[in-house]
């Protein structure tokens, strides 16, 4: 099975931005150490400090499924509940 790439867009409600930073860092640190992770980068929109993009590459669907069940991923999801203005997750595959 081929690699899976993900672009996850998160827009945090402004009053939660500072509280999100250590949670985002913990998510990135935990995810980078996972088997099957090829890339896990956190980026910030230069014109909106509350808008983040997580750029991910996983070796396989199985690696992604395992990631989605990890304690750090589940903890981040629980923390983020009710604190986001917008979230969009796009799964991508290479075409050429």
Backbone as CSV, one residue per row, in Angstrom:
resi,resn,N_x,N_y,N_z,CA_x,CA_y,CA_z,C_x,C_y,C_z
1,UNK,0.851,-1.187,0.000,0.000,0.000,0.000,0.892,1.244,0.000
2,UNK,0.463,2.293,-0.666,1.278,3.497,-0.806,1.127,4.441,0.388
3,UNK,2.046,5.370,0.441,2.024,6.365,1.515,0.732,7.173,1.480
4,UNK,0.369,7.675,2.649,-0.790,8.556,2.780,-0.295,9.893,3.305
5,UNK,-0.705,10.938,2.643,-0.369,12.278,3.085,-1.636,12.948,3.586
6,UNK,-1.464,13.782,4.595,-2.606,14.466,5.206,-2.264,15.933,5.385
7,UNK,-3.247,16.770,5.128,-3.190,18.175,5.501,-4.367,18.394,6.448
8,UNK,-4.050,18.692,7.694,-5.085,18.966,8.693,-5.048,20.458,9.007
9,UNK,-6.157,21.121,8.786,-6.285,22.554,9.067,-7.102,22.729,10.340
10,UNK,-6.544,23.477,11.274,-7.215,23.754,12.546,-7.230,25.255,12.769
11,UNK,-8.391,25.801,13.023,-8.455,27.200,13.428,-8.972,27.234,14.859
12,UNK,-8.094,27.661,15.737,-8.362,27.685,17.168,-9.103,28.975,17.516
13,UNK,-10.084,28.877,18.394,-10.725,30.098,18.892,-9.663,30.935,19.604
14,UNK,-9.635,32.248,19.359,-8.544,33.088,19.862,-8.267,32.953,21.366
15,UNK,-9.293,32.804,22.162,-9.087,32.733,23.604,-8.369,31.447,24.045
16,UNK,-8.246,30.467,23.148,-7.589,29.200,23.489,-6.219,29.035,22.837
17,UNK,-5.779,30.022,22.056,-4.533,29.852,21.304,-3.352,29.491,22.204
18,UNK,-3.130,30.233,23.244,-1.969,29.967,24.111,-2.066,28.609,24.781
19,UNK,-3.248,28.201,25.180,-3.428,26.887,25.796,-3.185,25.767,24.785
20,UNK,-3.404,26.035,23.507,-3.218,25.024,22.469,-1.753,24.731,22.183
21,UNK,-0.879,25.703,22.358,0.507,25.521,21.938,1.179,24.307,22.574
22,UNK,1.146,24.117,23.890,1.790,22.915,24.439,1.086,21.624,24.012
23,UNK,-0.214,21.686,23.789,-0.950,20.503,23.336,-0.550,20.128,21.911
24,UNK,-0.405,21.131,21.061,0.040,20.877,19.693,1.464,20.318,19.677
25,UNK,2.337,20.886,20.498,3.719,20.389,20.557,3.767,18.943,21.039
26,UNK,2.955,18.600,22.020,2.905,17.219,22.516,2.395,16.278,21.427
27,UNK,1.415,16.716,20.659,0.897,15.908,19.558,1.985,15.671,18.513
28,UNK,2.694,16.722,18.142,3.756,16.603,17.144,4.868,15.683,17.661
29,UNK,5.336,15.917,18.871,6.426,15.106,19.424,6.046,13.635,19.505
30,UNK,4.858,13.347,19.982,4.412,11.965,20.073,4.254,11.308,18.716
31,UNK,3.736,12.055,17.765,3.472,11.504,16.433,4.754,11.247,15.656
32,UNK,5.730,12.121,15.800,6.996,11.938,15.081,7.715,10.664,15.501
33,UNK,7.480,10.208,16.710,8.132,9.003,17.199,7.408,7.710,16.848
34,UNK,6.302,7.789,16.177,5.515,6.606,15.868,6.077,5.834,14.682
35,UNK,5.915,4.506,14.765,6.281,3.637,13.653,5.400,3.995,12.453
36,UNK,6.014,4.141,11.306,5.267,4.441,10.084,5.104,5.918,9.805
37,UNK,5.550,6.776,10.726,5.470,8.215,10.480,6.675,8.654,9.664
38,UNK,6.412,9.328,8.573,7.482,9.839,7.725,7.646,11.356,7.873
39,UNK,6.539,12.016,8.248,6.574,13.478,8.391,5.410,13.883,9.277
40,UNK,5.678,14.841,10.153,4.614,15.400,10.990,5.058,16.810,11.363
41,UNK,4.644,17.780,10.585,5.081,19.166,10.753,3.904,20.069,11.086
42,UNK,4.117,20.934,12.046,3.120,21.927,12.428,3.511,23.258,11.814
43,UNK,2.578,23.871,11.095,2.817,25.184,10.490,1.704,26.133,10.920
44,UNK,2.001,27.426,10.823,1.047,28.462,11.240,0.840,29.425,10.088
45,UNK,-0.380,29.816,9.863,-0.732,30.805,8.845,-0.086,32.138,9.226
46,UNK,0.678,32.738,8.331,1.376,33.992,8.653,0.409,35.167,8.827
47,UNK,-0.805,35.052,8.324,-1.753,36.161,8.465,-2.844,35.891,9.512
48,UNK,-2.811,34.694,10.127,-3.806,34.360,11.145,-3.145,33.425,12.164
49,UNK,-2.745,33.960,13.298,-2.011,33.191,14.306,-2.846,32.090,14.959
50,UNK,-4.114,32.036,14.670,-4.977,30.997,15.235,-5.232,29.860,14.246
51,UNK,-4.643,29.950,13.075,-4.866,28.946,12.027,-3.586,28.140,11.820
52,UNK,-3.706,26.826,12.012,-2.570,25.924,11.916,-2.837,24.862,10.863
53,UNK,-1.750,24.386,10.277,-1.807,23.265,9.350,-0.818,22.217,9.830
54,UNK,-1.280,20.981,9.929,-0.406,19.866,10.248,-0.209,19.098,8.948
55,UNK,1.066,18.955,8.551,1.417,18.262,7.315,1.990,16.907,7.705
56,UNK,1.316,15.841,7.294,1.664,14.496,7.740,1.903,13.577,6.551
57,UNK,2.812,12.634,6.730,2.982,11.539,5.780,3.115,10.262,6.586
58,UNK,2.318,9.274,6.213,2.302,7.968,6.876,2.649,6.896,5.867
59,UNK,3.367,5.870,6.323,3.823,4.793,5.445,2.662,3.996,4.870
60,UNK,1.554,3.905,5.591,0.434,3.065,5.150,-0.837,3.452,5.909
61,UNK,-1.940,2.917,5.461,-3.202,3.109,6.169,-3.122,2.491,7.562
62,UNK,-2.436,1.371,7.675,-2.288,0.712,8.974,-1.549,1.614,9.967
63,UNK,-0.503,2.296,9.501,0.235,3.219,10.372,-0.652,4.383,10.792
64,UNK,-1.452,4.890,9.867,-2.368,5.981,10.186,-3.429,5.526,11.179
65,UNK,-3.966,4.337,10.970,-4.966,3.812,11.898,-4.383,3.665,13.302
66,UNK,-3.147,3.178,13.386,-2.492,3.043,14.687,-2.310,4.415,15.334
67,UNK,-1.903,5.406,14.552,-1.738,6.781,15.046,-3.040,7.303,15.639
68,UNK,-4.136,7.065,14.941,-5.426,7.590,15.401,-5.879,6.976,16.724
69,UNK,-5.291,5.865,17.113,-5.637,5.230,18.374,-4.658,5.484,19.501
70,UNK,-3.605,6.266,19.246,-2.589,6.501,20.283,-3.118,7.406,21.391
71,UNK,-2.579,7.253,22.593,-3.014,8.116,23.703,-2.808,9.609,23.431
72,UNK,-1.673,9.992,22.818,-1.441,11.429,22.582,-2.418,11.996,21.550
73,UNK,-2.795,11.208,20.545,-3.757,11.684,19.552,-5.144,11.820,20.172
74,UNK,-5.543,10.825,20.935,-6.855,10.855,21.575,-6.941,11.975,22.625
75,UNK,-5.848,12.197,23.353,-5.825,13.276,24.348,-5.959,14.638,23.665
76,UNK,-5.283,14.801,22.524,-5.402,16.063,21.800,-6.835,16.281,21.328
77,UNK,-7.459,15.244,20.800,-8.846,15.357,20.351,-9.786,15.755,21.479
78,UNK,-9.579,15.169,22.644,-10.416,15.509,23.803,-10.167,16.954,24.233
79,UNK,-8.901,17.378,24.231,-8.575,18.754,24.614,-9.196,19.755,23.636
80,UNK,-9.143,19.451,22.343,-9.589,20.395,21.306,-11.101,20.562,21.247
81,UNK,-11.825,19.630,21.801,-13.277,19.673,21.717,-13.825,21.000,22.253
82,UNK,-14.588,21.690,21.411,-15.212,22.949,21.795,-14.298,24.162,21.733
83,UNK,-13.044,23.967,21.288,-12.075,25.066,21.254,-11.649,25.453,19.839
84,UNK,-12.287,24.862,18.838,-11.928,25.134,17.447,-13.045,25.876,16.730
85,UNK,-12.655,26.825,15.922,-13.607,27.507,15.044,-13.863,26.644,13.806
86,UNK,-12.800,25.958,13.384,-12.882,25.193,12.135,-11.832,24.099,12.154
87,UNK,-12.176,22.944,11.571,-11.197,21.884,11.371,-11.535,21.161,10.073
88,UNK,-10.519,20.926,9.273,-10.676,20.182,8.031,-9.477,19.271,7.868
89,UNK,-9.730,17.995,7.639,-8.666,17.017,7.441,-8.820,16.443,6.034
90,UNK,-7.758,16.565,5.236,-7.766,16.077,3.868,-6.714,14.995,3.703
91,UNK,-7.130,13.796,3.281,-6.212,12.703,2.981,-5.867,12.762,1.494
92,UNK,-4.585,12.617,1.209,-4.095,12.734,-0.159,-3.267,11.517,-0.539
93,UNK,-3.205,11.220,-1.817,-2.296,10.195,-2.309,-1.558,10.763,-3.518
94,UNK,-0.343,10.278,-3.717,0.466,10.744,-4.840,-0.153,10.252,-6.149
95,UNK,-0.141,11.104,-7.133,-0.642,10.743,-8.449,0.541,10.470,-9.389
96,UNK,1.544,11.305,-9.328,2.751,11.084,-10.136,3.927,11.807,-9.511
